[in-house]
Amino acid sequence: MTMENDADRLAAADPTGWFDRLYQEAAAGRAVVPWDAPGPSGGLDSAGLPPGDGRRALVVGCGLGRDAEFVAGLGYATTAFDISPTAVRDARARHAGSEVTYQVADLLSPPAAWSSSFDLVVESNTVQALPRTLRPAATAAVASFVAPGGTLVVLAAAVDTPSGQGPPWPLTRDEALAFATGGVRLITLDRLPADRFDGRWRGLFTR
Ligand SMILES: C[S@@+](CC[C@H](N)C(=O)[O-])C[C@H]1O[C@@H](n2cnc3c(N)ncnc32)[C@H](O)[C@@H]1O
């Protein structure tokens, strides 16, 4: 069984519930989490983020915490959330002693207090893991977290011509640009080289 097949199989009928089942199966040694890689997401460490100096950061769909720990290491007071209780449990365990606040939350129904509240928001590979029908709501929710003057980093697989097959469902240029919504505006959109798909978007936005 390939790594992708673990995800494909579990994603078939349940667009958000399959994540927790995958983390549970991985914890039991019966599956592999395809994105469980050492180090931060590709393109995050080279994004030129300034020191946090205690400002607030939010990491969307944090999984097992690789990006949250990187952001906290820059000096941000970091909250990281995931819809999967198992991922949150395992992130806490993996990074025992971490200053990151890991919590369970749903991007599609986030806490109201998070609106316009974070100086840095990092979204890597979460929106692309949701079916395109959920994409507009997920994209708008990510943008909503950015505080005035704050920075949003979006990292996602790129595609020129979308296919129906997924997960993931890589983002077209227009879908990457769509994070500029609700008062959030684009700074730069780069296409980074990548082994899969048509490269990888790195978008920087601000409000
Ligand atoms: C492809 S993984 C990427 C994880 C992490 N960002 C990384 O790059 O290592 C997508 C993550 O988003 C989480 N997720 C999916 N839907 C979500 C939602 N509606 N709210 C919060 N997290 C969600 C999944 O549980 C999973 O951990």
PDBQT file of the ligand as one rigid body, heavy atoms in Angstrom, charges set to zero:
ROOT
HETATM    1  C1  LIG A 301      -2.513  17.555   4.239  1.00  0.00    +0.000 C 
HETATM    2  S1  LIG A 301      -2.548  17.762   5.976  1.00  0.00    +0.000 S 
HETATM    3  C2  LIG A 301      -1.293  19.029   6.230  1.00  0.00    +0.000 C 
HETATM    4  C3  LIG A 301      -0.833  19.131   7.646  1.00  0.00    +0.000 C 
HETATM    5  C4  LIG A 301       0.211  20.226   7.915  1.00  0.00    +0.000 C 
HETATM    6  N1  LIG A 301      -0.296  21.538   7.555  1.00  0.00    +0.000 N 
HETATM    7  C5  LIG A 301       1.498  19.910   7.231  1.00  0.00    +0.000 C 
HETATM    8  O1  LIG A 301       1.743  20.454   6.143  1.00  0.00    +0.000 OA
HETATM    9  O2  LIG A 301       2.252  19.099   7.771  1.00  0.00    +0.000 OA
HETATM   10  C6  LIG A 301      -4.060  18.664   6.273  1.00  0.00    +0.000 C 
HETATM   11  C7  LIG A 301      -4.336  18.854   7.738  1.00  0.00    +0.000 C 
HETATM   12  O3  LIG A 301      -5.492  19.667   7.881  1.00  0.00    +0.000 OA
HETATM   13  C8  LIG A 301      -6.329  19.121   8.856  1.00  0.00    +0.000 C 
HETATM   14  N2  LIG A 301      -7.697  19.565   8.540  1.00  0.00    +0.000 N 
HETATM   15  C9  LIG A 301      -8.491  19.124   7.541  1.00  0.00    +0.000 A 
HETATM   16  N3  LIG A 301      -9.668  19.755   7.553  1.00  0.00    +0.000 NA
HETATM   17  C10 LIG A 301      -9.606  20.631   8.565  1.00  0.00    +0.000 A 
HETATM   18  C11 LIG A 301     -10.519  21.566   9.093  1.00  0.00    +0.000 A 
HETATM   19  N4  LIG A 301     -11.740  21.731   8.552  1.00  0.00    +0.000 N 
HETATM   20  N5  LIG A 301     -10.152  22.295  10.174  1.00  0.00    +0.000 NA
HETATM   21  C12 LIG A 301      -8.917  22.121  10.727  1.00  0.00    +0.000 A 
HETATM   22  N6  LIG A 301      -8.010  21.246  10.282  1.00  0.00    +0.000 NA
HETATM   23  C13 LIG A 301      -8.346  20.511   9.202  1.00  0.00    +0.000 A 
HETATM   24  C14 LIG A 301      -6.107  17.632   8.765  1.00  0.00    +0.000 C 
HETATM   25  O4  LIG A 301      -6.478  16.935   9.926  1.00  0.00    +0.000 OA
HETATM   26  C15 LIG A 301      -4.616  17.571   8.483  1.00  0.00    +0.000 C 
HETATM   27  O5  LIG A 301      -3.861  17.527   9.660  1.00  0.00    +0.000 OA
ENDROOT
TORSDOF 0
